[in-house]
Amino acid sequence: MTHTEHILSQLPGDSLSGLRRLDARWQDYKQGTVPTPKVVHQDDTHIASPDWDVAVCGGTLGIMIGCALAQRGWRVAVLERGVLKGREQEWNISRHELAALVQVGLLSAAELEAAIATDYGPARIQFGDGPGVWVEGVLNSGVDPVILLDCLKQRFLDAGGQVLEQTAVESLTVHRNGVAIATRQGDHTQTLTTRLVLDAMGHFSPIALQARQGTPPDAACLVVGTCARGYPENATGDLFVSFTPIQRQCQYFWEAFPAKDGRTTYLFTYVDLHPDRPSLESLFDDYFRLLPEYQGVELDSLTWKRALFGFFPCYRHSPLRSPWDRILPIGDSSGSQSPLSFGGFGNMIRHLDRLTQGIHSALDADLLSQAALARLQPYQPNLSVTWLFQKAMSVGVQQAIAPNQINELLAAVFQEMSQLGDPVLKPFLQDVVQFPALLQTLVRTGLFHPGTVINVVPQVGIPALLDWTRHYLNLGIYAALFQLGALWQSQIKTWPNPQRYYLSRLLDAWQYGSGQDYHLPPSSNPSDRP
Ligand SMILES: Cc1cc2nc3c(=O)[nH]c(=O)nc-3n(C[C@H](O)[C@H](O)[C@H](O)COP(=O)(O)OP(=O)(O)OC[C@H]3O[C@@H](n4cnc5c(N)ncnc54)[C@H](O)[C@@H]3O)c2cc1C
């Protein structure tokens, strides 16, 4: 019996079977046998007046945006195939980012405080034998999803929303003036109608899979880990650490931090979809093999609380644009989270205000066509540039590169970023890429580590590099356009629709697409320091 079988079979919730079910899905992706669902249909007729303004399909992150819209007076239903309840494992984020929940009026300061289960000290970034870089205030607060979702659900109900639990979305028919959603609750089927559908059904949403029409993901991030007790006392965390060279054609990265039930540790790696890529179960075997060396503990001294695992398919063409009127993907189904961190919760918090305002305006002006909604999930150069970074952290199945090449590159890049300080390092670690920060990093890394940088060119390939250059230039153009456009912001607000709607979305795209929505927390800003 392997460590994976032995440990996971002891855990509550049948973790081993869950892992194997997910592995079967991962296998389908690697074999290219993922079926394309046919859940969305079109019908050129009208329906009677829709029951709802918004139907949110999927309640995990969906409840957040559903609540924000219900508070603005829209009639919102959340359809969740299970029970609307957060998972036990915390979501990590910073307090600074979480403040958005209070700012948009979803939670009171006291409610937010109650939902924050942990705060920990500085976190380390280190690769191979390179120097450690320590940061504060990044992913250092653990939010308890159970408490958060419970609170949001109550707020949502208070605002007049309706939660339909144990209700699975089975199919959708897009009519001219609304969408009819066929749902199943046990043996009962029911149809409800709505003006707008928000697809919040996650990475494997049937709506998103149909929209992508069988296009395979360009890459995936595999993650396995546990939360356990029995580690030596350690109030610090690891944000991004690697201590092994490339093995099994994978570069393994690690994350670790204090959690309310002990210490969470993850192993993750970026891979393409080659059939020879490891299964999640064999990655778990490597995790248990390497964990004692990583954390300085014997496996026998740990008490396992839960196993954590996932795989995140990632598509270069993200965010996903719905091909249909009246359907908008949000959360993981939209692919708008970073292909580096996959922090979908953090990503939703970052875009919550923008999405709420935008969806509110679209409903208000009845601009719910495919073209109008596409403006709410626009091209974001700062998301697209991160693709190359992911590629630079992975190695092809047949590719021969030096065992420590990825470690050396990352050590060099982060060393230079830390020299440039928090204004460069922190936004990057919080999934925000900005043109000036990236330019400074590239220049310094190129000047001080030219050999390391040159090695990356054959690793990622010229086509990927050219594609990246286009997005990088767009990042600069978007930054400049936002500066110009911001001068017109107050004027645009006085314009009639649809011009106001489209121009406001354009400004949003320039702002968020160039990372100018990000503001450094006051204590991190050198000019604010005494
Ligand atoms: C191990 C691990 C650790 C993570 N840690 C972090 C972190 O620290 N910070 C962070 O920001 N992010 C983290 N994430 C990512 C985060 O959990 C996801 O981004 C987030 O859960 C995405 O939410 P979602 O609502 O878009 O999709 P999902 O979480 O996939 O939820 C989809 C919802 O839709 C429902 N649903 C699916 N199909 C149907 C249907 N047919 N009808 C009705 N309902 C349906 C599901 O029941 C589910 O409730 C982590 C992920 C994993 C796997």
PDBQT file of the ligand as one rigid body, heavy atoms in Angstrom, charges set to zero:
ROOT
HETATM    1  C1  LIG A 601      -6.666  22.807  -3.230  1.00  0.00    +0.000 C 
HETATM    2  C2  LIG A 601      -7.160  24.172  -3.610  1.00  0.00    +0.000 A 
HETATM    3  C3  LIG A 601      -6.763  25.293  -2.884  1.00  0.00    +0.000 A 
HETATM    4  C4  LIG A 601      -7.188  26.571  -3.235  1.00  0.00    +0.000 A 
HETATM    5  N1  LIG A 601      -6.783  27.654  -2.497  1.00  0.00    +0.000 NA
HETATM    6  C5  LIG A 601      -7.180  28.906  -2.860  1.00  0.00    +0.000 A 
HETATM    7  C6  LIG A 601      -6.747  30.047  -2.105  1.00  0.00    +0.000 A 
HETATM    8  O1  LIG A 601      -6.049  29.907  -1.098  1.00  0.00    +0.000 OA
HETATM    9  N2  LIG A 601      -7.141  31.296  -2.519  1.00  0.00    +0.000 N 
HETATM   10  C7  LIG A 601      -7.937  31.463  -3.626  1.00  0.00    +0.000 A 
HETATM   11  O2  LIG A 601      -8.245  32.615  -3.987  1.00  0.00    +0.000 OA
HETATM   12  N3  LIG A 601      -8.363  30.394  -4.333  1.00  0.00    +0.000 NA
HETATM   13  C8  LIG A 601      -8.003  29.124  -3.982  1.00  0.00    +0.000 A 
HETATM   14  N4  LIG A 601      -8.435  28.036  -4.691  1.00  0.00    +0.000 N 
HETATM   15  C9  LIG A 601      -9.292  28.276  -5.844  1.00  0.00    +0.000 C 
HETATM   16  C10 LIG A 601     -10.750  28.474  -5.403  1.00  0.00    +0.000 C 
HETATM   17  O3  LIG A 601     -11.156  27.447  -4.546  1.00  0.00    +0.000 OA
HETATM   18  C11 LIG A 601     -11.617  28.506  -6.645  1.00  0.00    +0.000 C 
HETATM   19  O4  LIG A 601     -11.135  29.512  -7.513  1.00  0.00    +0.000 OA
HETATM   20  C12 LIG A 601     -13.070  28.791  -6.308  1.00  0.00    +0.000 C 
HETATM   21  O5  LIG A 601     -13.609  27.760  -5.530  1.00  0.00    +0.000 OA
HETATM   22  C13 LIG A 601     -13.865  28.920  -7.597  1.00  0.00    +0.000 C 
HETATM   23  O6  LIG A 601     -15.202  29.081  -7.294  1.00  0.00    +0.000 OA
HETATM   24  P1  LIG A 601     -16.316  28.890  -8.412  1.00  0.00    +0.000 P 
HETATM   25  O7  LIG A 601     -17.594  29.188  -7.711  1.00  0.00    +0.000 OA
HETATM   26  O8  LIG A 601     -15.982  29.662  -9.615  1.00  0.00    +0.000 OA
HETATM   27  O9  LIG A 601     -16.216  27.357  -8.824  1.00  0.00    +0.000 OA
HETATM   28  P2  LIG A 601     -16.352  26.076  -7.896  1.00  0.00    +0.000 P 
HETATM   29  O10 LIG A 601     -15.653  26.241  -6.597  1.00  0.00    +0.000 OA
HETATM   30  O11 LIG A 601     -15.955  24.931  -8.748  1.00  0.00    +0.000 OA
HETATM   31  O12 LIG A 601     -17.890  26.002  -7.581  1.00  0.00    +0.000 OA
HETATM   32  C14 LIG A 601     -18.817  25.686  -8.578  1.00  0.00    +0.000 C 
HETATM   33  C15 LIG A 601     -20.166  25.535  -7.916  1.00  0.00    +0.000 C 
HETATM   34  O13 LIG A 601     -21.106  25.226  -8.933  1.00  0.00    +0.000 OA
HETATM   35  C16 LIG A 601     -21.901  24.143  -8.494  1.00  0.00    +0.000 C 
HETATM   36  N5  LIG A 601     -22.366  23.429  -9.680  1.00  0.00    +0.000 N 
HETATM   37  C17 LIG A 601     -21.618  22.735 -10.569  1.00  0.00    +0.000 A 
HETATM   38  N6  LIG A 601     -22.383  22.219 -11.531  1.00  0.00    +0.000 NA
HETATM   39  C18 LIG A 601     -23.651  22.595 -11.245  1.00  0.00    +0.000 A 
HETATM   40  C19 LIG A 601     -24.910  22.388 -11.871  1.00  0.00    +0.000 A 
HETATM   41  N7  LIG A 601     -25.033  21.646 -12.978  1.00  0.00    +0.000 N 
HETATM   42  N8  LIG A 601     -26.003  22.963 -11.325  1.00  0.00    +0.000 NA
HETATM   43  C20 LIG A 601     -25.920  23.720 -10.206  1.00  0.00    +0.000 A 
HETATM   44  N9  LIG A 601     -24.754  23.936  -9.565  1.00  0.00    +0.000 NA
HETATM   45  C21 LIG A 601     -23.634  23.387 -10.088  1.00  0.00    +0.000 A 
HETATM   46  C22 LIG A 601     -20.973  23.308  -7.604  1.00  0.00    +0.000 C 
HETATM   47  O14 LIG A 601     -21.693  22.482  -6.718  1.00  0.00    +0.000 OA
HETATM   48  C23 LIG A 601     -20.188  24.393  -6.895  1.00  0.00    +0.000 C 
HETATM   49  O15 LIG A 601     -20.822  24.858  -5.736  1.00  0.00    +0.000 OA
HETATM   50  C24 LIG A 601      -8.030  26.740  -4.344  1.00  0.00    +0.000 A 
HETATM   51  C25 LIG A 601      -8.472  25.620  -5.060  1.00  0.00    +0.000 A 
HETATM   52  C26 LIG A 601      -8.053  24.349  -4.691  1.00  0.00    +0.000 A 
HETATM   53  C27 LIG A 601      -8.525  23.152  -5.478  1.00  0.00    +0.000 C 
ENDROOT
TORSDOF 0
